[in-house]
Amino acid sequence: MSCVTVRGCRIGEGRPKVILPIVERTEAGVLEKAAAFSTLKADCVEWRVDLFEMPADLRAVVHCLAKLRVALKDKLLLVTLRTREEGGNAQVSHKDYLHFIRTLLDTDCADLIDIEFFTAGADLPALIQDAHTAGVKVVCSSHDFHKTPPKAELVSRMTAMQLAGADLPKLAVMPQNRADVLELLAATAEMADQHPETPVITMSMGALGAVSRLCGEAFGSAMTFANPGTASAPGQVGLDVVNAALDSLRLD
């Protein structure tokens, strides 16, 4: 599996990289969490802008983002506007979504940016090219909070993200039974073995899927989200447990 290197962090090599979500509503809350997270054993911080009190006020978002970048020091910064269709809080038009992404790229603050596969639609390749021109890596994401599609569909979706130019295809799906968790893990392993052009990020959500957040090195998921106190998705495991499990499951 290939690597994506950001700020010297080699995503896709060795131990899965740990992401902590910031879900605070106010700028003060965001920056307080950032200061605390900057000292923790984690590689990346995700700012969920859709949970910010003023996500539609791009001036406020840009102002906060600049301060956030400083507060995080050397931690990687992933910026995400999660739409309601993908399980988030943002209700935006297609035009406004594209404008939001391009506004963030102009700030020179994000290391990685989340671009939703279905929300971007036909504009996905152009958005990814814009991100690369700005020196930003793209996490191309797809979420299903109701079910786990068959393995073939999961693989097809991630390879389509690769073909569009994404640096890190990401899938999060909800299991209805144990077999669904195995379906997600099998799709992850197939990507790592047969489509290693990029690292991938995968997770099976909820309590049933929590194991998928811990075994990424064995199955091929390059990053995982940990709960630093407030979860941003169902099934996120506490940071201390994640770090202990990732260390225990090392392959080398």
ABEGO torsion letter per residue (X at the ends): XBBBBBGGBBBGBEBBBBBBBBABABAAAAAAAAAAAAABBBABBBBBAAABABAABAAAAAAAAAAAAAAAEABBBBBBBBBAAAGBABBBBAAAAAAAAAAAAAAGABABBBBBAAAAEAAAAAAAAAAAAAGBBBBBBBBBAABBBBAAAAAAAAAAAAAAGBABBBBBBBBABAAAAAAAAAAAAAAAAABAABBBBBBBBEAAAAAAAAAAAAAGBABBBBBAGBBABBGBBBAAAAAAAAAAABAX
